[in-house]
Amino acid sequence: MKARLTQTYINSIKPNPVKPYWITDAVTQNLRLHVGCGGKMVWYVRCMIDGKQNSHKLGLAGDVISVAQAREMANLFMAQVAKGEAPQKKSSKKLKFGDFLAKEYEPWILQNHASGQKTLNMLRSRFAFLLPVAIEDITLKDIEKWQMDRQTAGRKAATINRCTASLRAVFSWIVKRGFIEENPLGKLAKLKQHDSDEKVRYLTDEERKRLMAALDRREEEMREARQRHNEHHGERGYELLPELNGEFVDHLKPMVLIALNTGIRQNNLFSLTWGDIDFEGKAMTLRAAVTKSRKTHHLPINSVVVKTLTAWREQSKNTAPDAWVFPSPRGGGKFDNCKKAWATLMKESKIENFRWHDMRHDFASQLVMHGVDLNTVRELMCHASLAMTLRYAHLAPKDKLRAAEILVENKR
């Protein structure tokens, strides 16, 4: 495509979302404008150097380099070529994907996303084969092959799509900041997901009974073990461990009760301080600094949560407003995880394929199944849009039947 380039013309250019294209200037020989799919425009000058076709980058078009400046730079470059003085291509070392994550992307995502560390861990784990590869050498074909390999290994399409969405976001970030021209994953197709991939996991009534029974049994066994330990040490004059006289033996049962009754995300639960709990107003504040959306949310807490937190506060050593509600038993800092305790609990309660995060799904599912409207559920779940809440819509068949019956009733 060839045109007489002016600033007005450049301002009117529309990108092709499917394919980037070139515009050659009709005024200055060999001056070309590259228009990316995302609208980014870059000046280049094309020429022959040492018998090989060469495309030399001048810089970004628009406010950075105007048409007049680009023509001047192109003419200067061509004059240097004619004299054999053209600058050689830089032989700078390519930035590897792993180094890019550590030096560029990590500081930004940790600052702007509450789940930033989790995303980084996933990228480094799932896409480990990309870490030693230069970012400009990563291709669509590489990721499509990874998709196929994961599917062959039995991974669900929904899981694969979540991973590639995070990777695509990284490359969009790279493009916006000028590290590369085009997003190699811009045309990556999303794998087709089946209903089985998106099935919401929640507790059955029987599983709920087994879970509560396992929690109670765990508490009783830990108290008995502590008593036996102290009796044994007392007989020998050894130092005794503190008696487990509180409502709970440790953090696990109160955490589970709160998660099941609020749908709170694990990181938000770990991040709660006593200042976030309003016992009189029966509310819990999720601070913007720790939420996924980076927005402050206020959640109502029911009588089970109020009772649980009241009992837990009574046996807590530090209840200052800035103290953790659930300090880590190792050093008293913020909780890291409770994977081992959770895995043991699932084994003891004979519950399979139920993650900690599924307690959040269970909370929403129970609300819908008990007739709570989806918009209210959305607000309680702190979902950014109703679309995220619609995954639970199928759990309200009675409401749908009642709505359909309205037509029959109106015709009577």
C-alpha positions in Angstrom: 0.0 0.0 0.0 1.4 3.4 -1.0 0.2 6.9 0.1 1.3 10.5 0.6 1.8 10.4 4.4 0.7 13.4 6.4 0.0 13.7 10.1 -3.8 13.9 9.4 -3.6 10.8 7.3 -1.7 8.9 10.0 -4.3 10.0 12.7 -7.0 8.5 10.5 -5.4 5.1 10.0 -7.4 2.1 11.3 -5.5 -1.0 12.3 -6.5 -4.4 11.0 -7.2 -6.6 14.0 -6.3 -9.7 12.1 -3.2 -8.8 10.1 -0.6 -6.0 10.4 0.2 -4.1 7.2 2.7 -1.7 5.7 2.2 1.8 4.1 5.0 3.1 1.9 5.4 6.9 1.8 4.9 8.3 -1.8 7.2 11.3 -1.0 10.3 9.8 0.6 12.0 6.8 -1.0 12.0 3.6 1.1 10.2 5.2 4.1 7.6 2.8 5.4 5.1 2.8 8.2 4.2 -0.5 9.9 0.7 -0.6 11.4 0.3 -3.4 14.0 -3.0 -5.2 14.8 -3.3 -3.2 18.0 -2.8 0.1 16.3 0.9 0.6 17.2 2.7 2.4 14.3 6.4 2.3 13.7 8.6 4.0 11.1 11.1 2.0 9.1 13.4 2.6 6.2 14.1 -0.1 3.7 17.4 -0.4 1.8 20.1 -2.8 0.5 23.1 -3.2 2.7 25.9 -5.6 1.7 23.6 -7.0 -1.0 20.9 -7.9 1.5 17.5 -6.4 1.9 17.4 -4.5 5.2 14.6 -2.9 7.2 16.0 -0.4 9.7 13.7 0.8 12.5 13.5 4.5 13.1 11.0 4.7 15.9 7.4 5.1 16.9 5.1 7.2 14.8 2.8 9.9 16.1 3.8 12.1 19.0 7.2 10.5 19.2 8.4 10.9 15.5 6.3 13.1 13.2 6.1 12.6 9.4 8.6 15.4 8.8 11.1 14.0 11.3 10.7 10.5 9.8 11.5 11.7 6.3 14.5 13.6 7.6 15.8 10.5 9.4 15.1 8.3 6.4 17.0 10.6 4.0 19.9 10.9 6.5 20.1 7.1 6.8 20.0 6.6 3.0 22.8 9.1 2.7 24.9 7.1 5.2 24.1 3.9 3.2 25.3 5.6 0.0 28.6 6.5 1.7 29.0 3.0 3.3 28.5 4.5 6.8 25.2 3.0 7.7 25.0 1.8 11.3 25.2 -1.9 11.7 22.4 -3.8 13.4 22.8 -4.1 17.1 24.1 -7.4 18.3 22.5 -6.9 21.7 21.8 -10.0 23.7 18.1 -11.1 23.4 16.0 -10.9 26.5 14.9 -14.4 27.6 11.4 -15.0 28.8 12.5 -16.1 32.2 14.7 -13.0 32.7 11.9 -10.8 31.4 9.5 -12.2 34.0 12.0 -11.6 36.8 13.2 -8.1 35.8 10.2 -6.5 34.1 6.9 -8.3 34.7 7.2 -9.4 38.3 7.6 -6.0 39.9 4.5 -4.7 38.0 2.2 -7.7 38.6 3.0 -7.9 42.3 2.2 -4.2 42.6 -1.0 -4.3 40.6 -2.6 -7.8 41.2 -3.4 -9.4 44.5 -2.9 -12.9 42.9 0.3 -11.7 41.1 2.6 -14.2 42.8 0.3 -17.1 42.1 0.2 -16.1 38.4 4.0 -15.9 38.3 4.3 -19.3 39.9 1.9 -20.7 37.3 3.8 -19.1 34.3 7.1 -20.4 35.5 5.7 -23.9 36.2 3.4 -24.5 33.2 5.6 -22.7 30.7 9.0 -23.7 32.0 10.1 -24.6 28.5 9.8 -20.9 27.5 12.0 -19.5 30.2 15.3 -19.9 28.3 13.8 -18.7 25.0 14.1 -15.1 23.8 10.7 -13.3 24.0 10.9 -12.4 20.2 11.6 -16.0 19.3 8.4 -17.4 21.0 5.8 -18.3 18.4 2.2 -19.2 18.1 3.2 -22.6 17.0 5.1 -23.2 20.3 2.0 -22.5 22.3 -0.4 -24.5 20.1 1.9 -27.5 20.5 1.8 -27.0 24.3 -2.0 -26.9 24.2 -2.1 -30.2 22.3 0.4 -31.8 24.6 -1.6 -30.8 27.7 -4.8 -32.1 26.1 -3.1 -35.4 25.3 -1.9 -35.6 28.9 -5.6 -35.4 30.0 -5.7 -31.8 31.2 -9.1 -30.1 30.9 -9.7 -27.4 28.3 -10.8 -24.9 30.9 -7.5 -25.3 32.8 -5.4 -24.9 29.6 -7.4 -21.9 28.6 -6.8 -20.2 32.0 -3.0 -20.7 31.6 -2.9 -19.4 28.0 -5.0 -16.4 29.0 -2.4 -15.4 31.5 0.4 -16.0 29.0 -1.4 -13.9 26.4 -1.8 -11.1 29.0 2.0 -11.1 29.5 2.7 -10.7 25.8 0.1 -7.9 25.5 2.0 -6.2 28.3 5.2 -6.7 26.4 3.8 -5.2 23.2 2.4 -2.2 25.0 5.8 -1.4 26.4 7.6 -1.7 23.1 9.7 -4.9 23.7 8.3 -6.6 20.6 6.1 -5.4 17.7 3.3 -8.0 17.7 1.7 -10.4 20.2 2.5 -13.9 18.9 -0.5 -15.2 20.8 -2.9 -12.7 19.3 -4.4 -15.4 17.0 -4.3 -18.2 19.6 -7.6 -20.0 19.5 -9.3 -20.8 22.8 -9.9 -24.5 23.3 -13.6 -25.6 23.2 -14.8 -26.3 26.7 -17.4 -28.8 27.6 -19.9 -28.6 30.5 -17.9 -31.2 32.4 -14.9 -28.9 32.3 -16.9 -26.1 34.0 -18.8 -28.2 36.5 -19.2 -26.4 39.8 -18.0 -28.5 42.7 -20.0 -28.1 45.9 -20.6 -30.3 48.9 -23.5 -32.8 49.0 -25.5 -33.0 52.2 -23.7 -36.2 53.1 -20.3 -34.7 52.4 -21.1 -31.7 54.5 -22.0 -34.0 57.5 -18.8 -35.9 57.0 -16.7 -32.7 56.8 -18.2 -31.3 60.1 -17.8 -34.7 61.8 -14.1 -34.9 60.7 -13.4 -31.4 62.0 -15.0 -32.2 65.4 -13.1 -35.5 65.5 -9.8 -33.7 64.7 -10.4 -31.3 67.5 -11.1 -34.1 70.0 -8.1 -36.1 68.9 -5.8 -33.1 69.2 -7.0 -32.3 72.7 -6.5 -35.9 73.8 -3.1 -36.0 72.2 -2.1 -32.8 74.1 -3.4 -34.2 77.4 -1.4 -37.5 76.9 1.7 -35.5 76.0 1.5 -33.3 79.1 0.8 -36.3 81.4 3.8 -38.1 80.0 6.0 -35.0 80.4 4.6 -34.1 83.8 5.5 -37.5 85.2 9.1 -36.9 84.1 9.3 -33.3 85.1 9.6 -32.0 81.6 8.2 -28.7 80.4 4.5 -28.9 79.5 2.7 -27.5 76.4 -0.1 -25.0 76.9 -3.5 -26.6 77.6 -6.0 -26.5 74.7 -8.8 -24.9 76.6 -10.2 -22.6 73.9 -13.2 -23.2 71.6 -10.8 -24.4 68.9 -7.5 -26.3 69.0 -6.1 -24.4 66.1 -6.9 -22.3 63.0 -8.4 -25.0 60.7 -12.0 -25.4 62.0 -12.7 -21.6 62.3 -11.1 -21.0 58.9 -13.3 -23.7 57.3 -16.5 -22.4 59.0 -15.8 -18.8 57.8 -15.0 -19.9 54.2 -18.1 -22.0 54.0 -20.3 -19.2 55.3 -18.8 -16.2 53.4 -17.3 -17.6 50.2 -14.1 -15.6 51.0 -11.0 -16.3 48.9 -8.2 -18.0 50.7 -5.7 -15.1 50.4 -8.4 -12.7 51.7 -9.0 -14.9 54.6 -5.3 -15.1 55.4 -5.0 -11.3 55.1 -7.8 -10.5 57.6 -6.9 -8.3 60.5 -9.0 -7.7 63.6 -9.6 -4.2 62.4 -11.4 -5.7 59.4 -14.1 -7.3 61.5 -17.1 -5.3 62.6 -18.8 -7.4 65.2 -21.6 -4.9 65.9 -22.4 -4.3 62.3 -21.9 -7.9 61.4 -19.6 -7.1 58.5 -16.2 -8.0 57.2 -14.0 -5.6 55.2 -11.8 -6.9 52.4 -9.2 -4.2 51.8 -8.4 -3.1 48.3 -4.7 -3.9 48.8 -5.5 -7.7 49.1 -8.5 -8.2 46.9 -8.3 -9.6 43.4 -10.1 -6.6 41.9 -8.0 -4.1 43.9 -11.3 -2.7 45.3 -12.6 -2.6 48.8 -15.5 -4.9 49.6 -17.7 -5.2 52.6 -19.3 -8.6 53.3 -22.1 -9.4 55.7 -21.2 -12.1 58.2 -23.9 -14.5 59.5 -24.4 -15.7 63.0 -22.1 -18.7 62.5 -19.3 -16.5 61.4 -19.9 -14.0 64.3 -19.9 -16.8 66.8 -16.8 -18.4 65.3 -14.8 -15.1 65.2 -16.0 -14.2 68.7 -14.7 -17.5 70.1 -11.5 -17.3 68.2 -10.9 -13.7 69.4 -11.3 -14.9 73.0 -8.4 -17.4 72.6 -6.2 -15.2 70.5 -3.1 -13.7 72.0 -3.0 -10.5 69.9 -6.3 -8.8 69.0 -5.0 -5.4 68.1 -6.7 -3.8 65.0 -3.6 -4.5 62.8 -3.0 -8.0 64.1 -3.7 -11.0 61.9 -7.0 -12.8 62.7 -5.2 -16.0 61.8 -1.5 -15.6 62.4 0.8 -18.3 61.2 1.7 -20.8 63.9 5.2 -20.6 62.6 6.4 -17.1 63.7 3.1 -15.3 63.9 3.3 -13.7 60.5 0.8 -13.9 57.7 -0.5 -17.4 56.8 1.2 -19.0 53.8 -1.0 -22.1 53.2 -2.6 -24.9 55.0 -2.4 -27.5 52.3 -1.2 -30.4 54.5 -4.0 -29.9 57.1 -6.6 -29.6 54.3 -5.4 -32.7 52.5 -5.6 -34.7 55.8 -9.1 -33.3 56.5 -10.3 -34.4 53.0 -8.8 -37.8 53.6 -10.4 -38.2 57.0 -13.8 -37.0 55.8 -13.6 -39.2 52.6 -14.3 -36.3 50.3 -12.7 -36.5 46.9 -11.9 -33.8 44.3 -12.8 -30.9 46.6 -10.3 -28.1 46.8 -10.1 -25.3 49.4 -11.4 -22.9 46.7 -14.4 -25.1 46.1 -15.7 -23.9 49.5 -16.3 -20.6 47.6 -18.3 -22.4 45.0 -20.2 -24.2 47.7 -21.2 -20.9 49.3 -22.5 -19.5 46.0 -24.2 -22.8 45.1 -26.0 -23.1 48.4 -27.3 -19.5 48.1 -28.7 -20.1 44.6 -30.2 -23.5 45.5 -32.0 -21.7 48.4 -33.5 -19.1 46.1 -31.2 -16.2 46.4 -31.1 -14.1 43.2 -28.0 -14.2 41.1 -27.3 -10.4 41.4 -27.2 -10.7 45.2 -24.9 -13.7 44.9 -22.7 -11.7 42.6 -22.4 -9.0 45.2 -21.6 -11.4 48.0 -19.0 -13.2 45.8 -17.5 -9.8 44.8 -17.7 -10.7 41.2 -16.8 -8.0 38.7 -19.7 -8.9 36.4 -22.8 -11.1 36.4 -21.3 -13.3 33.7 -19.0 -14.8 36.4 -22.0 -15.6 38.6 -24.0 -17.3 35.8 -22.1 -20.5 36.2 -24.4 -21.2 39.2 -27.6 -20.4 37.4 -28.4 -24.0 36.6 -28.7 -24.8 40.3 -32.0 -22.9 40.5 -34.3 -25.3 38.5 -37.2 -24.6 40.9 -37.1 -20.9 40.2 -37.0 -21.5 36.4 -40.0 -23.9 36.7 -41.9 -21.4 38.8 -41.2 -18.7 36.2 -42.4 -20.9 33.4 -45.6 -21.7 35.3 -46.5 -18.0 35.4 -47.6 -18.2 31.8 -50.0 -21.0 32.7 -51.4 -19.1 35.7 -52.0 -16.0 33.7 -54.1 -17.9 31.1 -56.5 -19.3 33.7 
